Structures are given as C-alpha cells and as structure tokens.
Amino acid sequence: MHPRVAPRPRFPFPRYPRGWFCIGYGQDLAVGQVEPVVCFGRDLVMYRGEDEVVRVLDAHCPHLGAHLGVGGKVEGCRIRCPFHAWVFDGTDGKCVEVPYAKRIPAKAAVKTWHVCEVNGMIMLWHDIDGAPPAWEIPEIPEWREREAWTPYSFRQWRIRSHNQEMGENAVDQAHFRYVHGMSVMPIPHTIELEYPKLRMVTATKMQTPRGEVDGELEATNWGHGFSTSRFTGLIPITLVASTTPVDDEYVDLRFAFMVSLKMGEQAAAGVGHAFRTEIARQLEQDKPIWESKIYLDRPVICDGDGPIARYRKWCEGFYPEWYAKQAREAYQQAVGD
C-alpha cells in the first residue's frame, strides 16, 4: 500500500477570517427550535429561546459528548442535553442543572458565540483569538422599508473554495467579459478599501427587450461574510450575500434578493426572475473555476486586470499576524517552497 499523502494546503493564508457570517435566516428558526450548525470546522448548536433571541453554543455536552443540536430541548432561554438532561445557560454556557446530582461540576460549561439577527439573517461572529465583535453589521434601508420591496428570494450553494478567493472576483475586471460574456468590462469609478469595509461603484449596462439600459452597481462588503450589491437601472434590485466557511474545504454561499415595487408587483416579479436567473448563471460559471484553480502568491498581472493587489492587501487585516504566519509556513512546507 502507498503511504497516505497529506493534502496540500490550497492557500497561503488562514482558512477562517475574522468577521460576521450568516448561519441561517431568522424566518427559518421558530421559538423553541433547535438546529445543528457546522461552520469554521466546528459543530455548533443554535436555538431560539422563549424570549425570541437566537443563541449559539458549541455543540457537544462536556459530560459525555452528546450533540445538543440533535434532540436537545429549549427550556426558557436554556437548552437541555438529550443524553443525561444536563441544562446549559445560553448566555454564558454554564451548566445550571444536573437533575440527578447534588453538585454541578465546576468545569461543566460550553463555549458561547456572539450572534446577532439583522436584515433577517442570523449572523455569527468569528475571531480566531476569541475577541469580541470589532464592528456591527448595519441594518439596510430595504429591510426597514419592507412595504416598498419584495420579500427575500433565496439561492444557496456549497462551494469548494475560500472567502478571499471568491471575493477577489469582484475586482477581477477581465473575467466578467471572458467568463460571463459581458460585452464591456465593468471598470469601477469608485473604489474604497478601508478595514473592515470595501465599497465599489461601477457603471453598468443591462440588456432588455427594449434595448440597452444604463445603470449602476454599488457593492459594499463588511469583511468577508456580509455584502450588499445594489443594482439600479430598469428597476432597483438589492442582493444581500454571505459566504460562510464550513470546514477546511468548503463554504456556504447564500444569496437573498429583494426587488423594488415602484413599478408594481408584476414588473418586480418578471425582472426579479430574470435577474436571479442571470446571477445564478454567472455563479455556476465561476464555481468550477473556483473549485479547481490554485492560488498564486505572485501572479503575473497586467494593466486592465483590476485592483487585485489592493484587494489582497485589504484582506490581510482579517487575520492576526500569528495566524497568517502559521498558514504561510504550512503552505510553504507543503509545496517545498
């Protein structure tokens, strides 16, 4: 038998950046509901307490390892283990009850996670050092003005890639023409990169049955886990997206679309369907490239490629120095560089 060869790291940067990441939508988690979650290479459990607040904890009971998200029960704002009925507080993770014991072990606790519910999304904060949230996700105007926009329409993919790699597409101007078939490469007239925010504004052209319509795309990222893309032209459309690392190989990409109702429900439905179909088409074109490409630390760049170097520099802010050093050394050792 041949010896097993350890997989080569695909990227010379860490797997899990700092930031807020979507683990679900609020409408899908009812009061008292418990759901297992896998992200950042860890098993977690999320549930909605009787106070309607979502809480997230490490999944496994410190007693004998049962998964709290598989058969666990919500009691008030706490969760009871399905194995031996230990009860854990959702705020600090401490065990508050062992029904058959006189004394609760001092070490009986599970890690709790910072979580917020905003724009209809359940967002989880990740920081490899365990630091508290360094910024907040803003509530978007479209979410406040619900009567003026369609409800969310959802799409989701699981992709073998990395948040940073996928995000680089936004500044890779040439690929829009040669992968997606756009007649004109979209060149941003505004680019702002200031940690943790990236904002780009680009003139666009949309093909319609009545001819070409001029528009604009304003894309804003808050870290690697939350972004909004606002398209204007025929009808305003907003795409709210989140890319969440699942494990060392895969991410979950979630898209939620809202369409302005200023031209009526029928027009919003027609334009929205066409837009979602086109975005999904482009995503499916990107997916096999993301899943099979390698990352080049020193790519041969030419004029017209877009601000790739600036983007990569911005990305460095989402990894602590020790974590970035560790990832680079592991990569270099694997490739023999």
Legacy VTK file of the C-alpha trace (Angstrom):
# vtk DataFile Version 3.0
C-alpha trace
ASCII
DATASET POLYDATA
POINTS 337 float
0.000 0.000 0.000
1.149 3.509 -0.748
1.511 5.841 2.262
-1.237 8.380 2.641
-0.189 11.806 1.427
-1.438 14.807 3.397
-3.460 17.163 1.217
-1.600 20.228 0.029
-2.985 23.457 1.536
-4.665 25.381 -1.260
-3.976 28.828 0.156
-1.054 30.560 1.902
-3.458 32.470 4.129
-5.654 31.271 7.021
-8.851 29.382 6.454
-11.120 31.339 8.792
-11.084 35.154 8.621
-12.383 37.473 11.290
-15.919 38.755 10.792
-19.670 38.196 10.817
-21.029 35.215 8.874
-24.558 34.042 8.141
-25.606 30.663 9.576
-29.278 30.874 8.599
-32.315 33.101 8.157
-34.459 34.245 11.042
-37.690 33.174 9.365
-36.493 29.550 9.430
-35.897 29.324 13.186
-39.035 29.332 15.334
-39.236 29.869 19.090
-38.123 26.649 20.781
-36.477 25.290 17.634
-33.011 23.722 17.838
-30.699 23.302 14.830
-27.212 21.798 14.439
-24.742 24.029 12.572
-21.320 23.308 11.089
-19.013 26.245 10.406
-15.359 27.200 10.971
-14.633 23.479 11.165
-16.716 23.142 14.356
-20.016 21.602 15.390
-22.349 24.201 16.882
-25.954 24.355 18.009
-28.323 27.291 17.571
-31.756 27.732 19.070
-34.367 30.423 19.616
-35.371 30.890 23.250
-38.781 31.841 24.571
-37.608 35.476 24.568
-37.225 35.096 20.739
-33.457 35.650 20.944
-31.164 33.319 18.968
-28.290 31.738 20.886
-25.337 29.714 19.580
-23.091 27.366 21.583
-20.509 24.693 20.915
-22.493 21.587 20.147
-21.110 18.850 22.377
-22.020 18.382 26.008
-18.887 18.335 28.223
-20.360 15.435 30.185
-20.197 12.534 27.698
-20.171 14.311 24.340
-23.792 14.271 23.170
-24.707 16.749 20.436
-27.025 19.385 21.915
-28.437 20.100 18.456
-29.612 16.525 17.921
-32.534 16.048 20.281
-31.746 18.925 22.638
-34.740 20.775 24.128
-35.214 24.504 24.693
-36.396 25.426 28.166
-36.929 29.149 28.522
-33.654 30.559 27.253
-31.638 27.445 28.093
-31.032 24.109 26.394
-31.297 20.623 27.881
-28.973 17.855 26.696
-30.796 14.863 25.131
-28.437 12.331 26.760
-28.461 12.920 30.543
-30.644 16.075 30.754
-27.952 18.498 31.827
-29.134 22.086 31.298
-26.900 24.846 29.895
-27.418 28.594 30.014
-27.407 30.156 26.561
-25.715 33.373 27.686
-22.553 32.156 29.423
-22.683 28.450 28.545
-22.530 27.272 32.152
-24.348 24.170 33.302
-27.149 25.233 35.650
-28.754 21.869 36.365
-27.808 18.194 36.626
-31.121 16.585 37.642
-29.604 13.539 39.342
-26.582 15.143 41.031
-26.170 17.095 44.252
-23.363 19.242 42.886
-22.674 20.686 39.415
-19.063 20.129 38.275
-17.143 23.427 38.116
-15.920 22.721 34.570
-19.389 21.947 33.237
-19.738 24.606 30.540
-19.740 25.036 26.769
-18.417 27.905 24.688
-20.953 30.535 23.642
-20.742 32.607 20.455
-21.560 36.215 19.647
-24.674 36.217 17.484
-26.942 38.918 16.106
-30.062 38.894 13.975
-30.081 41.677 11.403
-31.656 42.107 7.961
-33.452 38.808 8.501
-30.122 36.968 8.817
-28.666 35.102 11.780
-25.068 36.316 11.880
-22.268 34.696 13.882
-19.048 36.466 14.871
-15.790 34.576 14.376
-12.381 35.635 15.666
-9.636 33.033 15.993
-8.335 34.861 19.097
-11.779 34.884 20.698
-12.002 38.680 20.659
-15.476 40.302 20.752
-17.041 41.842 17.631
-14.932 44.643 16.161
-17.773 46.115 14.104
-21.521 45.782 13.608
-23.499 44.765 10.543
-25.689 47.714 9.510
-29.411 47.338 9.006
-30.037 48.014 5.324
-32.719 50.567 4.312
-34.535 47.969 2.188
-35.150 45.874 5.301
-36.691 48.862 7.103
-38.842 49.750 4.083
-40.421 46.320 3.708
-43.598 47.579 2.045
-41.554 49.017 -0.835
-39.649 45.814 -1.648
-40.431 42.197 -2.419
-39.717 39.596 0.284
-36.382 37.835 0.052
-35.922 35.265 -2.677
-33.157 32.816 -1.795
-30.411 30.842 -3.514
-27.662 28.821 -1.854
-24.553 26.912 -2.953
-21.845 24.857 -1.256
-18.516 25.565 -2.959
-15.012 24.203 -2.548
-13.200 27.494 -2.152
-12.294 30.292 0.269
-13.971 33.594 1.112
-10.940 35.582 -0.010
-10.628 33.761 -3.327
-14.303 34.205 -4.170
-14.289 37.844 -3.109
-11.399 38.553 -5.473
-13.805 38.076 -8.365
-15.335 41.472 -7.639
-12.099 43.287 -8.507
-11.085 40.932 -11.341
-12.395 43.077 -14.198
-11.352 40.914 -17.160
-13.161 37.756 -16.083
-16.570 39.438 -16.470
-16.025 39.517 -20.207
-14.264 36.221 -20.786
-16.167 34.058 -18.283
-19.565 35.736 -18.212
-19.692 37.085 -21.766
-20.200 40.758 -20.953
-19.637 42.961 -23.982
-17.940 45.666 -21.905
-15.657 45.051 -18.926
-17.116 46.769 -15.839
-14.498 49.205 -14.533
-15.320 50.779 -11.116
-15.193 54.558 -10.986
-15.097 54.443 -7.159
-13.044 52.028 -5.055
-12.776 52.380 -1.278
-10.862 49.839 0.820
-10.719 50.717 4.480
-10.869 47.890 7.024
-13.362 46.327 7.503
-15.279 47.890 4.605
-14.840 47.593 0.848
-17.022 49.692 -1.443
-17.056 49.857 -5.245
-19.345 51.730 -7.621
-19.471 50.695 -11.265
-21.442 51.917 -14.280
-23.398 49.047 -15.846
-25.433 48.265 -18.936
-28.404 45.918 -18.849
-29.813 44.203 -21.907
-33.625 44.379 -22.060
-36.259 43.605 -24.739
-36.386 47.364 -25.311
-32.651 47.720 -25.741
-29.722 48.547 -23.519
-30.392 50.359 -20.241
-27.703 52.287 -18.350
-27.422 51.588 -14.647
-25.064 51.427 -11.717
-23.844 48.790 -9.274
-22.839 49.763 -5.750
-21.220 46.831 -3.957
-20.309 47.063 -0.265
-18.582 44.393 1.795
-18.282 44.334 5.567
-15.453 41.857 5.900
-15.652 38.524 4.110
-19.041 37.459 5.453
-21.604 40.132 4.554
-22.161 42.170 1.414
-24.821 44.161 -0.392
-24.975 44.722 -4.140
-27.415 47.404 -5.256
-28.300 47.480 -8.943
-30.090 50.481 -10.428
-31.351 50.934 -13.954
-34.632 49.418 -15.043
-35.787 48.547 -11.503
-33.693 48.771 -8.307
-32.573 45.342 -7.102
-30.618 44.533 -3.953
-28.641 41.340 -3.434
-27.664 40.543 0.158
-24.971 37.866 0.330
-22.922 35.957 2.873
-20.127 33.436 2.397
-19.602 31.257 5.466
-16.661 28.855 5.903
-17.916 25.354 6.662
-14.640 23.485 7.108
-11.129 23.333 5.635
-12.513 22.787 2.130
-15.988 24.246 1.683
-18.001 27.427 2.141
-21.732 28.039 2.057
-22.742 30.909 -0.211
-26.162 32.445 0.487
-27.903 34.955 -1.784
-31.069 36.839 -0.818
-32.676 39.070 -3.465
-35.079 41.997 -2.999
-36.723 43.886 -5.887
-38.251 47.363 -5.698
-42.037 47.511 -6.056
-42.018 51.012 -7.533
-43.259 49.667 -10.889
-45.709 47.187 -9.362
-45.650 43.557 -8.299
-45.888 42.134 -11.822
-42.887 44.070 -13.095
-40.912 43.219 -9.942
-41.686 39.530 -10.370
-40.613 39.483 -14.029
-37.432 41.496 -13.604
-36.571 39.692 -10.394
-36.848 36.273 -12.019
-34.678 37.310 -14.960
-32.092 38.872 -12.657
-31.885 35.863 -10.323
-31.551 33.552 -13.312
-28.674 35.610 -14.718
-26.857 35.851 -11.390
-27.204 32.080 -10.898
-25.886 31.509 -14.431
-22.806 33.590 -13.700
-22.273 31.864 -10.359
-22.394 28.443 -11.990
-19.751 29.644 -14.455
-17.496 30.791 -11.608
-17.963 27.677 -9.461
-15.818 25.159 -11.423
-13.028 27.733 -11.736
-13.032 28.447 -8.007
-13.078 24.752 -7.169
-10.188 23.765 -9.437
-7.850 26.789 -9.529
-4.736 27.286 -7.436
-3.764 30.479 -5.664
-0.673 32.259 -6.983
1.037 34.396 -4.396
2.884 36.341 -7.092
0.592 36.319 -10.133
1.709 37.842 -13.429
-0.607 40.865 -13.534
-1.155 43.189 -16.490
-2.930 46.514 -16.896
-6.667 46.005 -17.134
-6.763 43.231 -14.508
-8.221 45.470 -11.818
-7.038 46.347 -8.288
-6.169 42.788 -7.269
-3.085 43.791 -5.263
-5.071 46.405 -3.323
-7.761 43.849 -2.567
-5.238 41.304 -1.280
-3.656 43.916 0.965
-7.111 44.739 2.389
-7.656 41.041 3.112
-4.598 40.882 5.389
-6.461 42.861 8.049
-8.791 39.953 8.793
-6.113 37.583 10.120
-3.959 38.122 13.222
-0.241 38.059 12.486
0.446 34.727 14.222
-2.399 33.046 12.308
-1.212 34.385 8.947
2.365 33.282 9.718
1.207 29.805 10.681
-0.788 29.400 7.470
2.048 30.623 5.260
4.602 28.323 6.870
2.298 25.320 6.479
1.737 26.191 2.827
5.429 26.664 2.090
6.331 23.407 3.800
3.701 21.537 1.790
4.803 22.910 -1.583
8.517 22.779 -0.767
8.966 26.479 -1.440
LINES 1 338
337 0 1 2 3 4 5 6 7 8 9 10 11 12 13 14 15 16 17 18 19 20 21 22 23 24 25 26 27 28 29 30 31 32 33 34 35 36 37 38 39 40 41 42 43 44 45 46 47 48 49 50 51 52 53 54 55 56 57 58 59 60 61 62 63 64 65 66 67 68 69 70 71 72 73 74 75 76 77 78 79 80 81 82 83 84 85 86 87 88 89 90 91 92 93 94 95 96 97 98 99 100 101 102 103 104 105 106 107 108 109 110 111 112 113 114 115 116 117 118 119 120 121 122 123 124 125 126 127 128 129 130 131 132 133 134 135 136 137 138 139 140 141 142 143 144 145 146 147 148 149 150 151 152 153 154 155 156 157 158 159 160 161 162 163 164 165 166 167 168 169 170 171 172 173 174 175 176 177 178 179 180 181 182 183 184 185 186 187 188 189 190 191 192 193 194 195 196 197 198 199 200 201 202 203 204 205 206 207 208 209 210 211 212 213 214 215 216 217 218 219 220 221 222 223 224 225 226 227 228 229 230 231 232 233 234 235 236 237 238 239 240 241 242 243 244 245 246 247 248 249 250 251 252 253 254 255 256 257 258 259 260 261 262 263 264 265 266 267 268 269 270 271 272 273 274 275 276 277 278 279 280 281 282 283 284 285 286 287 288 289 290 291 292 293 294 295 296 297 298 299 300 301 302 303 304 305 306 307 308 309 310 311 312 313 314 315 316 317 318 319 320 321 322 323 324 325 326 327 328 329 330 331 332 333 334 335 336
